[in-house]
Amino acid sequence: MKKKLIVAMTGASGSIYGLRLISSLMTFPADVFVLMSEAGRQVTAHETDFKSGSIAEYLEQIGAVFHEQANLTETDPSDSFAPIASGSFRHNGMVIAPCSMNTLAAISSGITDNLIHRAADVCLKEKRPLILLPRETPFSLIHLKNMVSAAEAGATILPPSPGFYTLPETIDDLVDSIVARILDHLGFAYDLSPRWGGKE
Ligand SMILES: Cc1cc2nc3c(=O)[nH]c(=O)nc-3n(C[C@H](O)[C@H](O)[C@H](O)COP(=O)(O)O)c2cc1C
């Protein structure tokens, strides 16, 4: 069945996780709503070869595979009138990859001053999956407490800390191992990364 998902990229390091996640979701019959904070755009331009413009066009340029029933909708995070701002908009979950400490703090304290925070807040109140990839190192006690608050409210904290037991050879292998865990949590069948414990 076709799924509806929200993916937000914020200004933490690790933009590659968000781009790879969006690209992977495009291989499924899915409606994906993408939000990028201003800091997210700046850090992505610094860390990756996506410098500006539309993510859909960028994915086409790099030869990403699109399922014929995949749709990508990019929404400005300042657009508080967008459908995803409302609890009445039904979807299958939201991922924030990467999630900055700023956005984590907003979510854990219920502050909704942009559409990323608002959509995450809606996930928590409507009991829909919310997966956060918080990235900072080291974590302060404030960061850790904010993660506890978000987890207590129903979020899944999925730090982008790849395992090395699959013997990754490239950065893409490392990134895919995390994207595979996200897809698992969202209920997608994938073959991005080897699983531990044999063939499935
Ligand atoms: C190159 C660069 C890397 C950054 N990396 C991180 C990071 O890993 N984690 C983090 O919480 N903030 C990081 N920041 C700071 C955030 O971008 C900043 O706090 C911003 O206000 C976050 O806004 P947002 O939550 O709306 O995206 C970084 C900033 C820059 C310029």
The ligand as a Tripos MOL2 file, in Angstrom:
@<TRIPOS>MOLECULE
LIG
   31    33     1     0     0
SMALL
NO_CHARGES

@<TRIPOS>ATOM
      1 C1         28.8360   23.3090    9.1870 C.3       1 LIG1
      2 C2         27.8760   23.2750   10.3510 C.ar      1 LIG1
      3 C3         27.7040   22.0880   11.0340 C.ar      1 LIG1
      4 C4         26.8120   22.0220   12.1130 C.ar      1 LIG1
      5 N1         26.6580   20.8320   12.7660 N.ar      1 LIG1
      6 C5         25.7860   20.7440   13.7790 C.ar      1 LIG1
      7 C6         25.5690   19.4840   14.4090 C.ar      1 LIG1
      8 O1         26.1610   18.4610   14.0850 O.2       1 LIG1
      9 N2         24.6160   19.4350   15.3870 N.ar      1 LIG1
     10 C7         23.8900   20.5310   15.7580 C.ar      1 LIG1
     11 O2         23.0260   20.3890   16.6270 O.2       1 LIG1
     12 N3         24.0870   21.7320   15.1740 N.ar      1 LIG1
     13 C8         25.0110   21.8740   14.1980 C.ar      1 LIG1
     14 N4         25.2110   23.0850   13.5780 N.ar      1 LIG1
     15 C9         24.4790   24.2690   14.0680 C.3       1 LIG1
     16 C10        23.0450   24.3410   13.5540 C.3       1 LIG1
     17 O3         23.0540   24.4450   12.1250 O.3       1 LIG1
     18 C11        22.3410   25.5580   14.1640 C.3       1 LIG1
     19 O4         22.1550   25.3300   15.5500 O.3       1 LIG1
     20 C12        21.0310   25.9020   13.5230 C.3       1 LIG1
     21 O5         20.4820   27.0270   14.1780 O.3       1 LIG1
     22 C13        20.0410   24.7750   13.5360 C.3       1 LIG1
     23 O6         18.8230   25.2350   13.0170 O.3       1 LIG1
     24 P1         17.6640   24.2360   12.5780 P.3       1 LIG1
     25 O7         17.3620   23.3650   13.7570 O.co2     1 LIG1
     26 O8         16.5080   25.1360   12.2480 O.co2     1 LIG1
     27 O9         18.1090   23.5010   11.3900 O.co2     1 LIG1
     28 C14        26.0900   23.1790   12.5060 C.ar      1 LIG1
     29 C15        26.2660   24.3650   11.7900 C.ar      1 LIG1
     30 C16        27.1550   24.4150   10.7490 C.ar      1 LIG1
     31 C17        27.3400   25.7180   10.0020 C.3       1 LIG1
@<TRIPOS>BOND
     1     1     2 1
     2     2     3 ar
     3     2    30 ar
     4     3     4 ar
     5     4     5 ar
     6     4    28 ar
     7     5     6 ar
     8     6     7 ar
     9     6    13 1
    10     7     8 2
    11     7     9 ar
    12     9    10 ar
    13    10    11 2
    14    10    12 ar
    15    12    13 ar
    16    13    14 ar
    17    14    15 1
    18    14    28 ar
    19    15    16 1
    20    16    17 1
    21    16    18 1
    22    18    19 1
    23    18    20 1
    24    20    21 1
    25    20    22 1
    26    22    23 1
    27    23    24 1
    28    24    25 2
    29    24    26 1
    30    24    27 1
    31    28    29 ar
    32    29    30 ar
    33    30    31 1
@<TRIPOS>SUBSTRUCTURE
     1 LIG1         1 GROUP 0 **** ****
